[in-house]
Amino acid sequence: MNKERRKVIGNIFGDAAKYTLTAGVIGTFLSGQYSLLSSSIIGAFFVIFALLAYFVTPKDGNVKSSMKKTSVTYGDIRETLPLEGG
């Protein structure tokens, strides 16, 4: 799999882990009901998403080269998009 795609997918799994934990904590707080079963399920999903994010994201030792590629990609996109309504 492409390194850039792996980074994006890793970020998606990381965000899913954060959102799962946030929704679980806020839901428990607003409902006022604490359930060991629901907390266990939320915790399990958090761990699964966090592990997926960790193992999918490539270990990149040279961050500057990947940043350089990203800026070139953005430069290419800006050149192909029309700036005005015409």
Phi and psi in radians as a Rosetta constraint file:
Dihedral C 1 N 2 CA 2 C 2 CIRCULARHARMONIC -1.088 0.35
Dihedral N 2 CA 2 C 2 N 3 CIRCULARHARMONIC 2.459 0.35
Dihedral C 2 N 3 CA 3 C 3 CIRCULARHARMONIC -1.058 0.35
Dihedral N 3 CA 3 C 3 N 4 CIRCULARHARMONIC -0.721 0.35
Dihedral C 3 N 4 CA 4 C 4 CIRCULARHARMONIC -1.150 0.35
Dihedral N 4 CA 4 C 4 N 5 CIRCULARHARMONIC -0.686 0.35
Dihedral C 4 N 5 CA 5 C 5 CIRCULARHARMONIC -1.142 0.35
Dihedral N 5 CA 5 C 5 N 6 CIRCULARHARMONIC -0.695 0.35
Dihedral C 5 N 6 CA 6 C 6 CIRCULARHARMONIC -1.104 0.35
Dihedral N 6 CA 6 C 6 N 7 CIRCULARHARMONIC -0.660 0.35
Dihedral C 6 N 7 CA 7 C 7 CIRCULARHARMONIC -1.115 0.35
Dihedral N 7 CA 7 C 7 N 8 CIRCULARHARMONIC -0.760 0.35
Dihedral C 7 N 8 CA 8 C 8 CIRCULARHARMONIC -1.140 0.35
Dihedral N 8 CA 8 C 8 N 9 CIRCULARHARMONIC -0.779 0.35
Dihedral C 8 N 9 CA 9 C 9 CIRCULARHARMONIC -1.142 0.35
Dihedral N 9 CA 9 C 9 N 10 CIRCULARHARMONIC -0.668 0.35
Dihedral C 9 N 10 CA 10 C 10 CIRCULARHARMONIC -1.083 0.35
Dihedral N 10 CA 10 C 10 N 11 CIRCULARHARMONIC -0.706 0.35
Dihedral C 10 N 11 CA 11 C 11 CIRCULARHARMONIC -1.138 0.35
Dihedral N 11 CA 11 C 11 N 12 CIRCULARHARMONIC -0.654 0.35
Dihedral C 11 N 12 CA 12 C 12 CIRCULARHARMONIC -1.118 0.35
Dihedral N 12 CA 12 C 12 N 13 CIRCULARHARMONIC -0.786 0.35
Dihedral C 12 N 13 CA 13 C 13 CIRCULARHARMONIC -1.134 0.35
Dihedral N 13 CA 13 C 13 N 14 CIRCULARHARMONIC -0.655 0.35
Dihedral C 13 N 14 CA 14 C 14 CIRCULARHARMONIC -1.113 0.35
Dihedral N 14 CA 14 C 14 N 15 CIRCULARHARMONIC -0.735 0.35
Dihedral C 14 N 15 CA 15 C 15 CIRCULARHARMONIC -1.145 0.35
Dihedral N 15 CA 15 C 15 N 16 CIRCULARHARMONIC -0.694 0.35
Dihedral C 15 N 16 CA 16 C 16 CIRCULARHARMONIC -1.086 0.35
Dihedral N 16 CA 16 C 16 N 17 CIRCULARHARMONIC -0.674 0.35
Dihedral C 16 N 17 CA 17 C 17 CIRCULARHARMONIC -1.116 0.35
Dihedral N 17 CA 17 C 17 N 18 CIRCULARHARMONIC -0.781 0.35
Dihedral C 17 N 18 CA 18 C 18 CIRCULARHARMONIC -1.128 0.35
Dihedral N 18 CA 18 C 18 N 19 CIRCULARHARMONIC -0.749 0.35
Dihedral C 18 N 19 CA 19 C 19 CIRCULARHARMONIC -1.192 0.35
Dihedral N 19 CA 19 C 19 N 20 CIRCULARHARMONIC -0.630 0.35
Dihedral C 19 N 20 CA 20 C 20 CIRCULARHARMONIC -1.097 0.35
Dihedral N 20 CA 20 C 20 N 21 CIRCULARHARMONIC -0.816 0.35
Dihedral C 20 N 21 CA 21 C 21 CIRCULARHARMONIC -1.151 0.35
Dihedral N 21 CA 21 C 21 N 22 CIRCULARHARMONIC -0.739 0.35
Dihedral C 21 N 22 CA 22 C 22 CIRCULARHARMONIC -1.101 0.35
Dihedral N 22 CA 22 C 22 N 23 CIRCULARHARMONIC -0.822 0.35
Dihedral C 22 N 23 CA 23 C 23 CIRCULARHARMONIC -1.110 0.35
Dihedral N 23 CA 23 C 23 N 24 CIRCULARHARMONIC -0.651 0.35
Dihedral C 23 N 24 CA 24 C 24 CIRCULARHARMONIC -1.152 0.35
Dihedral N 24 CA 24 C 24 N 25 CIRCULARHARMONIC -0.764 0.35
Dihedral C 24 N 25 CA 25 C 25 CIRCULARHARMONIC -1.179 0.35
Dihedral N 25 CA 25 C 25 N 26 CIRCULARHARMONIC -0.794 0.35
Dihedral C 25 N 26 CA 26 C 26 CIRCULARHARMONIC -1.158 0.35
Dihedral N 26 CA 26 C 26 N 27 CIRCULARHARMONIC -0.719 0.35
Dihedral C 26 N 27 CA 27 C 27 CIRCULARHARMONIC -1.096 0.35
Dihedral N 27 CA 27 C 27 N 28 CIRCULARHARMONIC -0.713 0.35
Dihedral C 27 N 28 CA 28 C 28 CIRCULARHARMONIC -1.159 0.35
Dihedral N 28 CA 28 C 28 N 29 CIRCULARHARMONIC -0.703 0.35
Dihedral C 28 N 29 CA 29 C 29 CIRCULARHARMONIC -1.164 0.35
Dihedral N 29 CA 29 C 29 N 30 CIRCULARHARMONIC -0.788 0.35
Dihedral C 29 N 30 CA 30 C 30 CIRCULARHARMONIC -1.262 0.35
Dihedral N 30 CA 30 C 30 N 31 CIRCULARHARMONIC -0.598 0.35
Dihedral C 30 N 31 CA 31 C 31 CIRCULARHARMONIC -1.375 0.35
Dihedral N 31 CA 31 C 31 N 32 CIRCULARHARMONIC -0.467 0.35
Dihedral C 31 N 32 CA 32 C 32 CIRCULARHARMONIC 1.332 0.35
Dihedral N 32 CA 32 C 32 N 33 CIRCULARHARMONIC 0.130 0.35
Dihedral C 32 N 33 CA 33 C 33 CIRCULARHARMONIC -2.044 0.35
Dihedral N 33 CA 33 C 33 N 34 CIRCULARHARMONIC 2.119 0.35
Dihedral C 33 N 34 CA 34 C 34 CIRCULARHARMONIC -1.755 0.35
Dihedral N 34 CA 34 C 34 N 35 CIRCULARHARMONIC 2.218 0.35
Dihedral C 34 N 35 CA 35 C 35 CIRCULARHARMONIC -2.191 0.35
Dihedral N 35 CA 35 C 35 N 36 CIRCULARHARMONIC 2.278 0.35
Dihedral C 35 N 36 CA 36 C 36 CIRCULARHARMONIC -1.137 0.35
Dihedral N 36 CA 36 C 36 N 37 CIRCULARHARMONIC -0.643 0.35
Dihedral C 36 N 37 CA 37 C 37 CIRCULARHARMONIC -1.132 0.35
Dihedral N 37 CA 37 C 37 N 38 CIRCULARHARMONIC -0.854 0.35
Dihedral C 37 N 38 CA 38 C 38 CIRCULARHARMONIC -1.157 0.35
Dihedral N 38 CA 38 C 38 N 39 CIRCULARHARMONIC -0.650 0.35
Dihedral C 38 N 39 CA 39 C 39 CIRCULARHARMONIC -1.147 0.35
Dihedral N 39 CA 39 C 39 N 40 CIRCULARHARMONIC -0.654 0.35
Dihedral C 39 N 40 CA 40 C 40 CIRCULARHARMONIC -1.153 0.35
Dihedral N 40 CA 40 C 40 N 41 CIRCULARHARMONIC -0.726 0.35
Dihedral C 40 N 41 CA 41 C 41 CIRCULARHARMONIC -1.139 0.35
Dihedral N 41 CA 41 C 41 N 42 CIRCULARHARMONIC -0.773 0.35
Dihedral C 41 N 42 CA 42 C 42 CIRCULARHARMONIC -1.089 0.35
Dihedral N 42 CA 42 C 42 N 43 CIRCULARHARMONIC -0.760 0.35
Dihedral C 42 N 43 CA 43 C 43 CIRCULARHARMONIC -1.100 0.35
Dihedral N 43 CA 43 C 43 N 44 CIRCULARHARMONIC -0.698 0.35
Dihedral C 43 N 44 CA 44 C 44 CIRCULARHARMONIC -1.129 0.35
Dihedral N 44 CA 44 C 44 N 45 CIRCULARHARMONIC -0.780 0.35
Dihedral C 44 N 45 CA 45 C 45 CIRCULARHARMONIC -1.120 0.35
Dihedral N 45 CA 45 C 45 N 46 CIRCULARHARMONIC -0.672 0.35
Dihedral C 45 N 46 CA 46 C 46 CIRCULARHARMONIC -1.059 0.35
Dihedral N 46 CA 46 C 46 N 47 CIRCULARHARMONIC -0.806 0.35
Dihedral C 46 N 47 CA 47 C 47 CIRCULARHARMONIC -1.130 0.35
Dihedral N 47 CA 47 C 47 N 48 CIRCULARHARMONIC -0.739 0.35
Dihedral C 47 N 48 CA 48 C 48 CIRCULARHARMONIC -1.077 0.35
Dihedral N 48 CA 48 C 48 N 49 CIRCULARHARMONIC -0.850 0.35
Dihedral C 48 N 49 CA 49 C 49 CIRCULARHARMONIC -1.127 0.35
Dihedral N 49 CA 49 C 49 N 50 CIRCULARHARMONIC -0.701 0.35
Dihedral C 49 N 50 CA 50 C 50 CIRCULARHARMONIC -1.145 0.35
Dihedral N 50 CA 50 C 50 N 51 CIRCULARHARMONIC -0.724 0.35
Dihedral C 50 N 51 CA 51 C 51 CIRCULARHARMONIC -1.165 0.35
Dihedral N 51 CA 51 C 51 N 52 CIRCULARHARMONIC -0.711 0.35
Dihedral C 51 N 52 CA 52 C 52 CIRCULARHARMONIC -1.067 0.35
Dihedral N 52 CA 52 C 52 N 53 CIRCULARHARMONIC -0.748 0.35
Dihedral C 52 N 53 CA 53 C 53 CIRCULARHARMONIC -1.087 0.35
Dihedral N 53 CA 53 C 53 N 54 CIRCULARHARMONIC -0.702 0.35
Dihedral C 53 N 54 CA 54 C 54 CIRCULARHARMONIC -1.169 0.35
Dihedral N 54 CA 54 C 54 N 55 CIRCULARHARMONIC -0.780 0.35
Dihedral C 54 N 55 CA 55 C 55 CIRCULARHARMONIC -1.440 0.35
Dihedral N 55 CA 55 C 55 N 56 CIRCULARHARMONIC -0.416 0.35
Dihedral C 55 N 56 CA 56 C 56 CIRCULARHARMONIC -1.402 0.35
Dihedral N 56 CA 56 C 56 N 57 CIRCULARHARMONIC -0.632 0.35
Dihedral C 56 N 57 CA 57 C 57 CIRCULARHARMONIC -1.175 0.35
Dihedral N 57 CA 57 C 57 N 58 CIRCULARHARMONIC 2.199 0.35
Dihedral C 57 N 58 CA 58 C 58 CIRCULARHARMONIC -1.226 0.35
Dihedral N 58 CA 58 C 58 N 59 CIRCULARHARMONIC 2.550 0.35
Dihedral C 58 N 59 CA 59 C 59 CIRCULARHARMONIC -1.477 0.35
Dihedral N 59 CA 59 C 59 N 60 CIRCULARHARMONIC 1.871 0.35
Dihedral C 59 N 60 CA 60 C 60 CIRCULARHARMONIC -1.899 0.35
Dihedral N 60 CA 60 C 60 N 61 CIRCULARHARMONIC 1.990 0.35
Dihedral C 60 N 61 CA 61 C 61 CIRCULARHARMONIC -1.396 0.35
Dihedral N 61 CA 61 C 61 N 62 CIRCULARHARMONIC -0.453 0.35
Dihedral C 61 N 62 CA 62 C 62 CIRCULARHARMONIC -1.978 0.35
Dihedral N 62 CA 62 C 62 N 63 CIRCULARHARMONIC 1.647 0.35
Dihedral C 62 N 63 CA 63 C 63 CIRCULARHARMONIC -1.283 0.35
Dihedral N 63 CA 63 C 63 N 64 CIRCULARHARMONIC -0.568 0.35
Dihedral C 63 N 64 CA 64 C 64 CIRCULARHARMONIC -1.084 0.35
Dihedral N 64 CA 64 C 64 N 65 CIRCULARHARMONIC -0.648 0.35
Dihedral C 64 N 65 CA 65 C 65 CIRCULARHARMONIC -1.186 0.35
Dihedral N 65 CA 65 C 65 N 66 CIRCULARHARMONIC -0.667 0.35
Dihedral C 65 N 66 CA 66 C 66 CIRCULARHARMONIC -1.241 0.35
Dihedral N 66 CA 66 C 66 N 67 CIRCULARHARMONIC -0.592 0.35
Dihedral C 66 N 67 CA 67 C 67 CIRCULARHARMONIC -1.165 0.35
Dihedral N 67 CA 67 C 67 N 68 CIRCULARHARMONIC -0.634 0.35
Dihedral C 67 N 68 CA 68 C 68 CIRCULARHARMONIC -1.121 0.35
Dihedral N 68 CA 68 C 68 N 69 CIRCULARHARMONIC -0.753 0.35
Dihedral C 68 N 69 CA 69 C 69 CIRCULARHARMONIC -1.114 0.35
Dihedral N 69 CA 69 C 69 N 70 CIRCULARHARMONIC -0.690 0.35
Dihedral C 69 N 70 CA 70 C 70 CIRCULARHARMONIC -1.122 0.35
Dihedral N 70 CA 70 C 70 N 71 CIRCULARHARMONIC -0.736 0.35
Dihedral C 70 N 71 CA 71 C 71 CIRCULARHARMONIC -1.189 0.35
Dihedral N 71 CA 71 C 71 N 72 CIRCULARHARMONIC -0.591 0.35
Dihedral C 71 N 72 CA 72 C 72 CIRCULARHARMONIC -1.160 0.35
Dihedral N 72 CA 72 C 72 N 73 CIRCULARHARMONIC -0.715 0.35
Dihedral C 72 N 73 CA 73 C 73 CIRCULARHARMONIC -1.085 0.35
Dihedral N 73 CA 73 C 73 N 74 CIRCULARHARMONIC -0.787 0.35
Dihedral C 73 N 74 CA 74 C 74 CIRCULARHARMONIC -1.099 0.35
Dihedral N 74 CA 74 C 74 N 75 CIRCULARHARMONIC -0.660 0.35
Dihedral C 74 N 75 CA 75 C 75 CIRCULARHARMONIC -1.095 0.35
Dihedral N 75 CA 75 C 75 N 76 CIRCULARHARMONIC -0.704 0.35
Dihedral C 75 N 76 CA 76 C 76 CIRCULARHARMONIC -1.151 0.35
Dihedral N 76 CA 76 C 76 N 77 CIRCULARHARMONIC -0.680 0.35
Dihedral C 76 N 77 CA 77 C 77 CIRCULARHARMONIC -1.154 0.35
Dihedral N 77 CA 77 C 77 N 78 CIRCULARHARMONIC -0.741 0.35
Dihedral C 77 N 78 CA 78 C 78 CIRCULARHARMONIC -1.106 0.35
Dihedral N 78 CA 78 C 78 N 79 CIRCULARHARMONIC -0.603 0.35
Dihedral C 78 N 79 CA 79 C 79 CIRCULARHARMONIC -1.235 0.35
Dihedral N 79 CA 79 C 79 N 80 CIRCULARHARMONIC -0.517 0.35
Dihedral C 79 N 80 CA 80 C 80 CIRCULARHARMONIC -1.526 0.35
Dihedral N 80 CA 80 C 80 N 81 CIRCULARHARMONIC -0.360 0.35
Dihedral C 80 N 81 CA 81 C 81 CIRCULARHARMONIC -1.471 0.35
Dihedral N 81 CA 81 C 81 N 82 CIRCULARHARMONIC 2.379 0.35
Dihedral C 81 N 82 CA 82 C 82 CIRCULARHARMONIC -1.258 0.35
Dihedral N 82 CA 82 C 82 N 83 CIRCULARHARMONIC 2.413 0.35
Dihedral C 82 N 83 CA 83 C 83 CIRCULARHARMONIC -1.496 0.35
Dihedral N 83 CA 83 C 83 N 84 CIRCULARHARMONIC -0.444 0.35
Dihedral C 83 N 84 CA 84 C 84 CIRCULARHARMONIC -2.062 0.35
Dihedral N 84 CA 84 C 84 N 85 CIRCULARHARMONIC 2.996 0.35
Dihedral C 84 N 85 CA 85 C 85 CIRCULARHARMONIC -1.210 0.35
Dihedral N 85 CA 85 C 85 N 86 CIRCULARHARMONIC 0.066 0.35
